[in-house]
Amino acid sequence: MLKKIVVVQCATGKQLALDENLLIFKQRPSFVVLPEYFNVNPARRDTERNTVEGHEWLRYCRTLSERFETILIAGTAVESDGERFFNTSIVFNNGERIGSYRKQNPTVNERNHNITPGTEPTIIEVGGVRISILICADVLKPENFERLRSLDPDIVFIPTVSPFIPNETIKEKYARDEKLFVEGSRVSGAYCVKCCGVGELWGGRLQGRSLVSAPWGIMQRVSPENEDKTRIFSVVLDISEIREFREKQRLVR
């Protein structure tokens, strides 16, 4: 079973341009993923206001899902349960909300702006595929991938915003990709699809090196030379192959 994934590395708080819409539409993707904090104002860090404005942004994401006739992992938005705020990723299937995930490991800055940790992993079965979501700093905790392993995800989507790191070498960048994402794929037994934001967010410069990993290595990624640019790319994932890998893992244990 083959599924085409479109990764949209782009700025946060900005709707997609017409040519970007056309590019995605022509791909006829099974899944489209947007970056962390896609649904916020990147110039103003106001948790309560971003929660209110997020409703309108999520209506836009719902429209994108309908337009592309696809399953959309709508980056993340600030969400409230009436008392607390969360960094939440919402999934739409042809315009219908089918699930969500709250970031379990907010950064110190997020906690300082009243973002509460989520508590549960998420599995959504759609289109014959079992998908899960982690958000950015969640990948720094190996136990998050370990918890997913027992849930048998086929694909783990990872909306992300990464701060720019001055003087970081390409070797260091690639070593981090191996440590976090290839190892995350091995532990969870799933493909990992990381989608990054670019530009600036709340005064901080971002680096976007979106990628797709499998337990056997990096399948595709944005090059370091393009990590400050909007990039849209697709990859075809063999779901049967990743399920065979998980089955072999069980036999070895």
PALOKE-46421 format. One record per residue (C-alpha): x, y, z. Coordinates in pm, whole numbers, padded with zeros to 5 digits, always signed. Example, Ala and Ser with C-alpha at 12.3 -4.5 7.8 and 13.67 -1.06 7.14 Angstrom:
residues 2
+01230-00450+00780
+01367-00106+00714
end
This chain:
residues 253
+00000+00000+00000
+00158+00326-00118
+00072+00669+00024
+00198+01004-00106
+00289+01259+00160
+00336+01631+00084
+00551+01824+00331
+00491+02201+00332
+00790+02381+00483
+00671+02741+00507
+00632+03051+00722
+00392+03049+01014
+00086+03272+01023
+00071+03311+00646
-00174+03154+00402
-00040+02951+00112
+00011+03134-00217
-00182+03037-00530
+00119+02863-00689
+00176+02667-00368
-00188+02558-00366
-00159+02443-00727
+00164+02255-00660
+00007+02064-00372
-00317+01997-00559
-00130+01852-00860
+00046+01603-00632
-00288+01438-00541
-00150+01359-00194
-00288+01117+00060
-00155+01338+00342
-00040+01700+00370
+00148+01828+00675
+00205+02189+00787
+00459+02321+01044
+00423+02386+01414
+00252+02717+01498
+00127+02754+01141
-00195+02892+01290
-00055+03182+01496
+00053+03542+01449
+00434+03514+01422
+00484+03880+01517
+00289+03880+01843
+00324+03627+02121
-00008+03654+02299
-00138+03313+02403
-00496+03418+02467
-00523+03622+02147
-00362+03345+01942
-00622+03107+02080
-00906+03330+01957
-00745+03392+01617
-00666+03023+01586
-01034+02942+01527
-01027+03137+01201
-00698+02979+01098
-00833+02631+01160
-01133+02709+00940
-00879+02793+00671
-00703+02459+00729
-01036+02279+00706
-01083+02448+00366
-00737+02333+00255
-00826+01975+00344
-01144+02000+00136
-00963+02172-00151
-00691+01909-00174
-00934+01624-00095
-00682+01493+00151
-00591+01428+00512
-00432+01744+00652
-00212+01757+00960
-00282+02125+01025
+00047+02220+01189
-00038+02341+01538
-00257+02606+01696
-00298+02738+02049
-00609+02572+02193
-00793+02622+02522
-01018+02390+02722
-01160+02693+02903
-00899+02692+03178
-00570+02583+03024
-00385+02644+02696
-00227+02375+02478
-00010+02357+02167
-00238+02134+01962
-00217+01966+01623
-00552+01896+01457
-00615+01649+01175
-00877+01706+00905
-00998+01451+00653
-01166+01618+00354
-01278+01902+00578
-01388+01690+00875
-01197+01709+01203
-01101+01351+01290
-00853+01388+01574
-00598+01598+01759
-00284+01578+01970
-00155+01808+02246
+00221+01860+02278
+00344+01661+02575
+00673+01844+02627
+00635+02220+02588
+00957+02420+02597
+01045+02647+02888
+00934+02949+02681
+00602+02782+02605
+00543+02703+02972
+00628+03065+03056
+00346+03164+02817
+00096+02931+02988
+00116+02632+02753
+00017+02322+02949
+00164+01977+02868
-00062+01722+02705
-00063+01377+02861
-00152+01117+02600
-00016+00986+02271
-00255+00980+01978
-00332+00717+01717
-00571+00794+01432
-00662+00527+01178
-00760+00684+00846
-00734+00575+00485
-00607+00236+00597
-00309+00397+00774
-00234+00434+01145
-00091+00780+01209
+00042+00949+01520
+00177+01295+01597
+00461+01437+01803
+00531+01809+01816
+00883+01955+01801
+01047+01915+02146
+00854+01590+02203
+01123+01418+01995
+01386+01507+02255
+01228+01252+02490
+01305+00897+02365
+01026+00761+02583
+00771+00929+02355
+00880+00708+02066
+00887+00408+02299
+00527+00474+02406
+00421+00488+02043
+00581+00154+01959
+00307-00046+02133
+00042+00149+01938
+00176+00038+01596
+00183+00371+01408
+00272+00357+01040
+00360+00728+01018
+00453+00975+01292
+00398+01334+01177
+00615+01593+01355
+00520+01962+01306
+00822+02164+01420
+00976+02508+01460
+01351+02496+01520
+01556+02796+01634
+01848+02890+01413
+02180+02768+01558
+02475+02990+01457
+02794+02820+01336
+02638+02473+01332
+02810+02251+01078
+02638+02029+00823
+02793+01729+00995
+02633+01834+01323
+02296+01891+01156
+02297+01547+00995
+02414+01379+01314
+02115+01529+01495
+01881+01403+01222
+02016+01051+01275
+02001+01070+01655
+01648+01207+01677
+01456+01098+01369
+01617+00784+01230
+01647+00648+01582
+01290+00762+01649
+01178+00563+01344
+01367+00255+01466
+01219+00274+01816
+00862+00346+01707
+00873+00120+01402
+00728+00398+01187
+00815+00652+00922
+00878+00996+01074
+00771+01305+00877
+00913+01628+01020
+00767+01953+00881
+00939+02279+00978
+00852+02646+00984
+01084+02905+00829
+01142+03280+00864
+01087+03429+01209
+00857+03347+01498
+00809+03594+01785
+01142+03764+01712
+01347+03448+01676
+01500+03322+01352
+01404+02970+01245
+01584+02698+01055
+01372+02458+00855
+01518+02124+00761
+01209+01917+00700
+01270+01548+00645
+01128+01200+00616
+01300+00913+00794
+01261+00537+00805
+01422+00289+01045
+01688+00231+00778
+01780+00598+00726
+01683+00940+00591
+01458+00908+00287
+01440+01276+00196
+01520+01612+00351
+01557+01981+00277
+01925+02064+00229
+02099+02300+00475
+02135+02556+00193
+01755+02578+00173
+01666+02560+00541
+01562+02928+00545
+01332+02892+00241
+00981+02771+00169
+01004+02422+00026
+00727+02182-00073
+00821+01823-00148
+00653+01487-00171
+00753+01134-00083
+00578+00803-00144
+00575+00575+00159
+00523+00199+00140
+00297+00116+00434
+00329-00258+00382
+00707-00229+00409
+00701-00050+00744
+00453-00305+00880
+00684-00587+00772
+00968-00411+00953
+00766-00395+01276
+00674-00761+01249
+01039-00857+01208
+01126-00644+01511
+00878-00843+01719
+01030-01172+01607
+01378-01056+01705
+01276-00943+02055
end
